[in-house]
Amino acid sequence: MQTFYIFLLFAAGSTLPSLAASQKTSLLYPYGENQGDTENPVADDGNSPEIFIEHSFSFYGKKYNSLFVNNNGVVSFGKYVSEYTPNAFPLDNGVPFVAPFWADVDNRVSGTISWRQTEDSVLLSRFAADLSRYHPDVSFTPIWMFIATWDKVGYYGSVSDKVNTFQAILATDGEISFIMLNFFDIQWTTGFGNDGDIYTGLGGTPAQAGFDSGDEENYYNIPGSRTAEILNIKETSNVGESGRWLFQVDKAIIGVPTVKSDCLNK
């Protein structure tokens, strides 16, 4: 297996002791219509229009000025992603993207996919405070955030009431960039188109979580991706808070270790 490098706050897949209860806040950042979110169309394998962002986002050394929020659990740069089968990273199609939970979401069955970009000082301060709790040696003052939320979404072919709620947050100070993935409730892993059971949403080819640079070299699979274990992602973390994963994804930064990904899933 080739060696790939990614930039992580902590060693891949590590789970730290739980933070003190007094430090904890709600896992999900505010979202929804009352927060000014825009909702994606109700459509199988749908996506947002191209969203031009107010501050460029650096991802693996490249700066992007627009993105798409795709119904199937992906935020992509440069091109929308309609593929409903979660393929193994690294991908060979050159589309860089972040996948909080890449699977066959169908919001015709249930749920909403919504998003917004914000420079709200309260939210920016919250992100900075969260990062400081997890990694106090990193100095980061974000100037912009993008919040995408999949709220109570069902799966293709579902005849059950099982739903998933998860979120992807992108934040930048203009140079340094972070991705936060929040998993509030995960009840299914697979749609019928990927051989999932229509009653349980399990089996077949399960969801993938992580991100891919599009260069066929740099990527990260959250442990359990494309296996039945991804159902338990809301219980895992790399920052010691169940259901939350946080990564620095711009370039090598002094003081933040670069972790060899030999041990990651193919």
C-alpha positions, 0 to 999 in steps of 0.5 A: 500500500502506498503511503499517503499524508494528511493533516490531522489535529490528532492521530487518526482514529484516536479517541481521547477521554471525554471532556468535562460536562461543564465544557460541553455544548450542543454538538450541532451548530445552529441550522435551519430555516430560522437561521437563514439556511437555504434548502436543497431541492427535494430530489434523489441524488440532487445538489445545490447550485454552485455556491460562491463563497465569500472567502476562499477555502484552502484544501490540500494547498489549493484555494477554492472559491465555490462549492456544492452541497450534494444531497448524498452527504458530500460537500464538493469543490469545483463540481457537483457529485451525484454518485450515490455509491460511496467509492473507496478513497482515493478517488480517480475522478479528480473531484476534491470533496468532504464527505461527512456521510457519503451514502444514498440519501433520499430527501424525498423520503424524509428530511432536509439538506440546508446550508449557509455561509456566515461571518457571525461573530458568535458562531466564529467565537464558538468554533475558535473556543471549540478548537482551543479546548481540543488543541490549545496550542493552535492559534486560530481566529476564523473569519468565515464559516460554512455550515451544511446540515443533513437533518433527519434524512432518509435513504433511497428505497426506505420503508422505515422511519430510520433517519440520519442527522449530521453536519459539515462545517468549514472554517478559515481565517483566510489561510488556515482551514479546518473541517468539523464533522458532527454526527448527531444521530445515525440510524442507517448506512445503506440505500437500496441501490447499494444493496441495503435492506429497505427495512433496516437501511443496513448491509450492502455497501455502507457509507463512507466518511472523510475527505479526498483531495482529488489528487489521488494521493491525499485523503482520509477515511474515518475508521469504519467507513464502508463497513457496518461499523460506520453505523457507530460513527456518532460514538467515535471521535478524534477530539474526545467528544463523541460524534465529532471529528475535526481536521486541519486541511490546508497545508503543513502547519508548525505545531500540528503533526502530520500523520502517516496514514498507513493504518487507514482504511483503503 
